[in-house]
Amino acid sequence: MKNFEFARPTTEGEALELLAEGDAAVLAGGTDLVTLMKRELVTPERVVDVKEVEAWRGVAVDAEGGLVIGALTTLEDLLDSSLTIDHASLRDVADAVHAIQLQQTGTLGGDLCHLPNCWYFRNGEGLLGQRNGESLVAAGDNRYHAILGNAGPAKFVSASRFAPAAIAWNATVRVAGPNADQSEWMPLEYLYRTPNVEKQGVTILEPGQLVTHVRLAPRTGTTTSAAYEVLATTGLDWPLAAAACTLDVSGGVIRAANVVLGQVAPTPWVSREAAAALVGQSPNEATFERAADAAVAVATPLSKNEYKVQLARTAVKRALLRAVGENEGGLR
């Protein structure tokens, strides 16, 4: 690990001032940054530990009934808060993280901005996994790579586990910086991008910017939500495919729907095709089967990951079933 300057601000202004100077990295839970620095995949001149910025921590309900969550809020905090009960999909994701240390130290903001777990990237081959202009992913072991949105050079999958659930709740995020007086709210969906060149990165955040808060839309009396992750039985605690949904069901008919897939594309994958297959239909297993089929209809698997198409389809169907109160199997 290369030498670096260390700073620990206690206010947003101090943090943004420190991040605006030179090559700086944000340290929150540290569950990913420390590993990246040890491997010298990230070599900042300054590490800014923001854990003491209390304004970026906690769960609250705003005047409109939306759920506002600080980026430093841990997964354990999400599960412990009674305010998250109405946003069940968020709790589904937090509960699926089996590693106790990640639940206690991992933060929502850190998860949303988690860099890809692609082994080519983690072994120093760059974000796009290329060598001499050729894709190592396309020609090599691509078992865990993208089956959607992979036509370009980016074939990794977005590593965020919470982004699909949050986007399904029409989440917005507060982005602060690079100047201390600059901040804006934007749809979380727009935070992510599929890079065509290495320097673009996986989000639109510029140097000195960071996510400070996430806001989820209010839950109405007819809105339900769920998330489902397909996890390997052994090995790392990362999903092979995932899906999250929100459904507005009234009078036995689905009036509105959002379906977002995770771990299958370079960005959280919003399936408008799946949502269209749901709206106006009864919330039954046949409807959910059609929506799951629609979600993966445009999949383009690589040479060794065709199995992920079925896993993604299953994740969508199971998330929809869970949203209407059926954790496993068909509707009763």
Beta strands, then each sheet from edge to edge (+ up, - down):
strand 1: 5-7
strand 2: 24-27
strand 3: 46-49
strand 4: 59-61
strand 5: 67-70
strand 6: 130-131
strand 7: 134-135
strand 8: 172-176
strand 9: 183-187
strand 10: 210-216
strand 11: 223-231
strand 12: 239-250
strand 13: 253-262
strand 14: 269-270
sheet 1: 1+ 3+ 2+
sheet 2: 4+ 5- 10+ 8- 9+
sheet 3: 6+ 7-
sheet 4: 11+ 12- 13+ 14-
end
